[in-house]
Amino acid sequence: MGDVVHRLAGLQAQEPRPPYLGVWARLAGFERDHLHAALHARTLVRATLWRATLHLVTAADFAAFRPAVEPVLAAAARRFDGVDFAAVGAAADRLLAAGPMTFNELRPRLLAEFPDGYDRTLGYVARMLTPLVVEPTQDRWSYPRDPAFGLPGIEPRPAGLPALVERYLAAFGPASPADVQTWSGLRGLRKVMTGMDLERVTDFTGRELFDLPGAPRPGGDAPAPVRFLPDFDTLVLGHADRTRVLADEHKGLVATKNLRVRAVYLVDGFAAGTWQIKRSGRRARLLLSPFGPVDLKPLEEEGTRLLAFAEPDATSLSLEIVP
């Protein structure tokens, strides 16, 4: 299970449940307790990383790549004027050294030290500049609605930008520098990639892409079973060019104006619609919103498995087509 998270270099984790569903979609025999135990053992952590957003990553990857994305995190923090960034970061380190806190607990303490500041800004700056991990609990998806954040206790082991590029390509290649930059939030990676020992291939548009030497590249006739991917899945967010999984005309149905990225299901490797789970008492329904004509039969088996995993205490499971 840790191998899946490692291979993907993380799964986006703004919310607690999607990483569980993301691993479930990719790993046969996966059970909730596997991930829950790894989080409590700190072999996996939920922390701010790629694109300055929360991700589920291995502890080793957090140690290796958190230093690499510090420019992204610092730039996010420095959107705010009139903040002594070094002082706020130092204060957050000192306050959290006493133990984990929720941001509802941390913000007023920061405001007491910086009374001319704005508590939300102070909290955001602390979150960007101070390496933190979210503290797991015994909740079903390992985290409550208002989780506590703490110092990671993980020694940084910087791996460098070439290692970052290699990890991305191992998960998503062939890809362009823009793809790696969109996924990581970093800029200036074309120079890094052109200086590496990478294979160069050309896609059907004539665009140059990079890949690891000898990496497998299945053809278009390779089997691609139905898959249900959760909200904010890394497959949707991991490219500048999303047309490899999501047609241009459907982007607005997946990425919403309020910055949500809806859960999608894949048919033959491409997003064919969005989905959501509705729960009423002991009944769980998987609501499918297809992008076009749909044959429900190929979706039923995998969709029922998804419901059984996501809602294990439901006694009635069903799939429905909705507009």
Backbone torsions as a table, in degrees:
resi	resn	phi	psi	omega
1	MET	NA	-43.4	174.3
2	GLY	-61.7	-29.2	178.4
3	ASP	-64.0	-35.3	179.0
4	VAL	-65.3	-47.3	179.8
5	VAL	-63.3	-40.5	177.8
6	HIS	-62.8	-46.2	-176.0
7	ARG	-63.0	-34.4	179.6
8	LEU	-86.4	-3.2	-174.7
9	ALA	54.2	32.4	174.2
10	GLY	112.7	157.6	175.2
11	LEU	-126.3	133.9	-179.2
12	GLN	-60.2	140.0	-168.1
13	ALA	-144.3	45.6	173.7
14	GLN	-58.3	-35.3	-179.9
15	GLU	-116.2	153.8	-172.7
16	PRO	-68.1	-38.7	-170.6
17	ARG	-76.0	-38.9	-174.9
18	PRO	-53.3	-40.1	178.4
19	PRO	-61.4	-35.7	175.9
20	TYR	-60.3	-45.6	-178.8
21	LEU	-69.5	-33.2	178.0
22	GLY	-65.2	-40.9	175.9
23	VAL	-69.0	-43.6	-179.9
24	TRP	-56.4	-40.3	-178.0
25	ALA	-66.8	-19.3	-172.2
26	ARG	-111.2	-11.3	-171.1
27	LEU	-132.2	116.5	178.0
28	ALA	-66.1	138.9	176.7
29	GLY	78.5	7.4	-179.0
30	PHE	-69.3	136.6	176.1
31	GLU	-123.4	149.8	-176.6
32	ARG	-53.4	-41.3	-175.8
33	ASP	-63.2	-24.8	178.8
34	HIS	-61.8	-49.2	-179.4
35	LEU	-71.2	-40.2	179.2
36	HIS	-57.0	-45.4	-179.2
37	ALA	-66.5	-40.2	180.0
38	ALA	-64.6	-36.8	177.5
39	LEU	-66.2	-41.6	-179.8
40	HIS	-72.8	-24.7	176.2
41	ALA	-84.1	-7.4	-179.5
42	ARG	64.7	21.1	168.9
43	THR	-78.0	-25.9	169.8
44	LEU	-118.9	146.2	178.7
45	VAL	-136.1	154.5	172.9
46	ARG	-107.1	116.4	-170.4
47	ALA	-154.3	162.1	176.9
48	THR	-74.8	125.6	-178.3
49	LEU	-147.5	-104.7	-173.2
50	TRP	-60.4	136.3	178.2
51	ARG	55.8	24.4	179.0
52	ALA	59.8	32.5	178.6
53	THR	-123.4	161.6	179.9
54	LEU	-69.3	134.2	177.2
55	HIS	-135.2	151.8	167.7
56	LEU	-90.3	118.6	-177.1
57	VAL	-138.7	163.6	172.0
58	THR	-71.1	151.9	177.6
59	ALA	-59.8	-35.7	179.0
60	ALA	-65.5	-39.6	178.6
61	ASP	-69.7	-34.9	176.5
62	PHE	-62.4	-43.4	178.6
63	ALA	-64.2	-36.5	-175.4
64	ALA	-78.8	-39.3	-167.3
65	PHE	-110.7	-13.7	175.3
66	ARG	-58.3	-41.8	175.8
67	PRO	-62.3	-32.8	-177.5
68	ALA	-67.2	-32.4	-176.8
69	VAL	-96.3	8.7	178.2
70	GLU	-55.8	-37.1	176.5
71	PRO	-60.9	-36.3	178.2
72	VAL	-66.2	-44.9	-177.9
73	LEU	-67.9	-40.9	178.9
74	ALA	-64.9	-40.1	178.6
75	ALA	-64.4	-37.8	177.4
76	ALA	-63.3	-41.5	-179.8
77	ALA	-67.7	-36.3	-172.5
78	ARG	-81.2	10.2	170.7
79	ARG	-67.5	-18.2	-175.1
80	PHE	-100.1	135.1	180.0
81	ASP	-89.9	159.5	171.9
82	GLY	70.8	25.2	-179.7
83	VAL	-115.2	131.9	172.7
84	ASP	-84.0	91.1	-170.8
85	PHE	-61.2	-43.3	-179.6
86	ALA	-62.9	-40.6	-178.2
87	ALA	-68.8	-40.6	178.8
88	VAL	-65.3	-43.3	178.0
89	GLY	-61.3	-42.1	179.6
90	ALA	-65.7	-39.2	179.1
91	ALA	-64.8	-42.5	178.4
92	ALA	-62.3	-42.4	176.8
93	ASP	-57.8	-45.9	-177.1
94	ARG	-67.4	-44.2	-178.7
95	LEU	-65.2	-41.2	-177.0
96	LEU	-79.4	-13.1	175.0
97	ALA	-63.6	-22.9	178.1
98	ALA	-78.1	-14.4	179.6
99	GLY	143.0	162.0	-178.5
100	PRO	-61.5	151.4	176.6
101	MET	-141.6	153.0	166.2
102	THR	-76.3	161.5	177.9
103	PHE	-70.5	-22.7	172.4
104	ASN	-66.6	-24.6	175.2
105	GLU	-88.0	-37.0	-176.0
106	LEU	-74.6	-41.0	-174.1
107	ARG	-57.0	-48.2	179.8
108	PRO	-63.8	-29.8	177.1
109	ARG	-69.5	-38.6	175.4
110	LEU	-66.4	-40.5	-179.5
111	LEU	-64.2	-32.5	177.7
112	ALA	-64.7	-29.5	179.2
113	GLU	-89.7	-22.1	179.7
114	PHE	-129.9	69.6	-171.2
115	PRO	-63.6	-17.6	177.8
116	ASP	-87.0	-2.2	-178.3
117	GLY	-89.4	-177.1	175.8
118	TYR	-114.2	128.6	-169.7
119	ASP	-59.1	-38.0	-179.6
120	ARG	-66.6	-40.4	177.8
121	THR	-64.1	-44.6	179.7
122	LEU	-60.5	-42.4	178.6
123	GLY	-64.2	-42.1	-179.5
124	TYR	-65.4	-44.2	179.2
125	VAL	-60.8	-43.1	178.3
126	ALA	-61.4	-40.0	-178.5
127	ARG	-67.7	-34.6	179.3
128	MET	-76.6	-38.2	-170.5
129	LEU	-93.1	-19.6	-177.9
130	THR	-107.1	120.1	176.2
131	PRO	-60.2	121.9	-176.6
132	LEU	-135.9	152.6	170.0
133	VAL	-124.7	150.8	178.2
134	VAL	-82.2	133.5	-176.3
135	GLU	-81.1	121.3	-180.0
136	PRO	-72.6	153.5	177.9
137	THR	-127.3	-167.9	177.5
138	GLN	-94.3	12.4	175.7
139	ASP	-61.0	160.3	-176.1
140	ARG	-53.8	-43.2	-179.0
141	TRP	-105.1	24.0	170.2
142	SER	76.8	-3.7	-179.5
143	TYR	-143.9	142.4	175.2
144	PRO	-82.4	177.8	179.5
145	ARG	-63.2	-38.1	-179.1
146	ASP	-117.9	82.6	-172.0
147	PRO	-79.1	161.3	174.0
148	ALA	-91.5	146.6	176.4
149	PHE	-113.8	144.4	179.6
150	GLY	-142.2	168.0	175.2
151	LEU	-67.2	141.4	-169.2
152	PRO	-74.5	-27.2	-174.2
153	GLY	64.1	28.5	-178.6
154	ILE	-120.4	121.0	-178.4
155	GLU	-70.5	125.5	177.7
156	PRO	-60.5	137.8	176.6
157	ARG	-134.7	76.3	-171.7
158	PRO	-54.3	130.5	-177.5
159	ALA	-102.0	-18.1	178.1
160	GLY	89.4	162.2	-175.5
161	LEU	-68.8	-38.7	177.1
162	PRO	-58.5	-39.3	177.8
163	ALA	-65.2	-37.1	177.0
164	LEU	-62.3	-46.0	179.2
165	VAL	-61.2	-43.9	-179.8
166	GLU	-61.0	-40.5	-180.0
167	ARG	-66.6	-39.2	177.6
168	TYR	-63.9	-48.2	-177.3
169	LEU	-64.4	-34.2	177.2
170	ALA	-61.1	-31.0	-179.7
171	ALA	-89.8	-38.5	-166.5
172	PHE	-128.7	-2.4	-175.9
173	GLY	-67.3	163.3	-2.9
174	PRO	-67.5	150.6	-176.0
175	ALA	-155.8	162.7	178.2
176	SER	-94.9	163.4	172.4
177	PRO	-55.9	-35.0	178.6
178	ALA	-63.4	-35.4	177.2
179	ASP	-62.9	-47.4	-178.7
180	VAL	-64.2	-39.2	-179.7
181	GLN	-66.9	-40.3	177.9
182	THR	-63.5	-41.4	-179.5
183	TRP	-68.1	-42.5	-172.7
184	SER	-90.2	-27.2	-172.4
185	GLY	89.3	-9.2	-180.0
186	LEU	-80.0	162.5	176.9
187	ARG	-125.6	167.3	176.2
188	GLY	74.7	25.3	-175.6
189	LEU	-86.8	-12.4	178.1
190	ARG	-60.0	-43.6	179.9
191	LYS	-62.4	-40.0	178.2
192	VAL	-62.7	-46.2	-174.4
193	MET	-70.9	-37.0	179.5
194	THR	-69.4	-20.3	177.8
195	GLY	-90.3	-0.7	-178.7
196	MET	-97.8	160.9	176.4
197	ASP	-83.4	82.5	-177.9
198	LEU	-122.7	150.6	172.7
199	GLU	-77.5	148.4	177.3
200	ARG	-118.7	127.6	-179.8
201	VAL	-127.2	162.6	-178.6
202	THR	-116.7	131.6	178.7
203	ASP	-84.9	-177.9	-173.1
204	PHE	-68.2	-14.3	177.5
205	THR	-91.4	-4.5	-176.3
206	GLY	90.5	3.7	-179.5
207	ARG	-78.0	138.4	178.6
208	GLU	-80.0	130.9	177.2
209	LEU	-123.3	158.6	180.0
210	PHE	-114.3	150.1	177.0
211	ASP	-153.0	165.0	176.4
212	LEU	-70.6	142.2	177.9
213	PRO	-57.7	129.0	177.6
214	GLY	76.1	7.8	-178.8
215	ALA	-66.1	143.6	177.6
216	PRO	-68.1	141.9	177.3
217	ARG	-135.6	85.2	-177.9
218	PRO	-58.8	146.6	178.7
219	GLY	-76.9	174.4	-178.1
220	GLY	-66.7	-13.5	179.5
221	ASP	-94.8	4.8	178.4
222	ALA	-66.5	141.0	180.0
223	PRO	-60.2	138.4	178.5
224	ALA	-135.5	88.9	-176.7
225	PRO	-63.0	160.3	174.4
226	VAL	-57.9	134.6	177.3
227	ARG	-138.2	141.3	175.8
228	PHE	-107.2	113.4	-179.6
229	LEU	-101.6	144.1	-175.0
230	PRO	-79.9	176.6	172.8
231	ASP	-54.7	143.9	175.5
232	PHE	61.0	28.4	-175.3
233	ASP	-66.4	143.9	-176.2
234	THR	-64.6	-25.1	177.8
235	LEU	-65.3	-35.8	178.9
236	VAL	-77.9	-38.6	-174.2
237	LEU	-90.5	-6.9	-170.0
238	GLY	-86.4	9.6	-177.5
239	HIS	-139.3	148.4	168.0
240	ALA	-72.6	-39.2	177.0
241	ASP	-98.0	97.7	-176.8
242	ARG	-84.1	-1.2	-176.3
243	THR	-67.8	-11.6	176.8
244	ARG	-69.1	-19.3	176.5
245	VAL	-130.8	-15.9	-172.5
246	LEU	-140.5	117.7	-179.6
247	ALA	-64.4	146.6	-178.5
248	ASP	-53.9	-40.4	-175.4
249	GLU	-70.2	-9.9	-179.1
250	HIS	-106.3	-2.4	-175.8
251	LYS	-58.8	-41.9	-178.6
252	GLY	-67.6	-17.6	177.3
253	LEU	-85.8	-12.3	-177.4
254	VAL	-108.2	-51.6	178.5
255	ALA	-93.4	114.7	-173.7
256	THR	-91.7	167.3	-179.4
257	LYS	-66.3	-25.3	178.4
258	ASN	-92.1	20.9	170.9
259	LEU	73.0	16.8	170.0
260	ARG	-82.3	150.0	171.9
261	VAL	-119.3	109.9	-171.2
262	ARG	-70.5	155.6	173.7
263	ALA	-65.9	138.6	179.8
264	VAL	-125.4	157.6	169.5
265	TYR	-115.7	145.2	-176.8
266	LEU	-105.1	136.1	171.7
267	VAL	-126.4	123.8	-174.8
268	ASP	55.2	33.0	174.1
269	GLY	86.1	-0.3	-178.9
270	PHE	-121.9	147.1	178.0
271	ALA	-62.3	121.3	-177.5
272	ALA	-111.4	-3.8	179.6
273	GLY	170.2	174.6	175.6
274	THR	-108.1	164.9	180.0
275	TRP	-145.6	158.0	172.8
276	GLN	-152.8	156.9	178.6
277	ILE	-105.6	131.5	174.0
278	LYS	-115.0	131.4	-178.2
279	ARG	-116.3	131.3	176.2
280	SER	-138.0	107.0	-176.2
281	GLY	60.6	-124.9	-179.7
282	ARG	-93.8	7.0	-177.2
283	ARG	-102.7	130.0	176.4
284	ALA	-119.5	127.5	-179.6
285	ARG	-118.5	135.0	173.4
286	LEU	-98.1	111.5	-176.8
287	LEU	-96.7	120.2	-177.9
288	LEU	-105.3	132.1	175.5
289	SER	-118.2	90.0	-175.6
290	PRO	-71.7	153.3	176.9
291	PHE	-82.1	-13.5	-179.2
292	GLY	-162.1	-162.5	177.7
293	PRO	-55.3	141.2	-173.6
294	VAL	-134.2	140.8	170.7
295	ASP	-103.8	109.5	-173.8
296	LEU	-67.9	-28.5	-171.8
297	LYS	-56.9	-46.6	-179.5
298	PRO	-65.9	-17.6	-177.8
299	LEU	-89.9	-18.9	-170.1
300	GLU	-64.1	-46.7	-175.8
301	GLU	-63.7	-50.9	-179.1
302	GLU	-67.7	-37.7	178.7
303	GLY	-64.4	-38.4	177.9
304	THR	-68.2	-38.5	175.7
305	ARG	-61.8	-41.0	177.9
306	LEU	-60.4	-47.2	179.7
307	LEU	-61.0	-42.7	-178.8
308	ALA	-63.5	-33.9	178.4
309	PHE	-76.1	-46.4	-174.3
310	ALA	-74.2	-30.1	-177.2
311	GLU	-128.9	68.5	-171.5
312	PRO	-66.1	-18.2	-179.6
313	ASP	-97.4	2.5	177.0
314	ALA	-74.8	144.6	-180.0
315	THR	-105.8	-10.5	178.5
316	SER	-130.7	123.1	-178.8
317	LEU	-123.2	134.0	-180.0
318	SER	-151.7	156.2	175.0
319	LEU	-111.7	140.6	-180.0
320	GLU	-140.4	146.3	173.2
321	ILE	-93.1	128.6	178.0
322	VAL	-129.9	157.7	178.8
323	PRO	-61.7	NA	NA
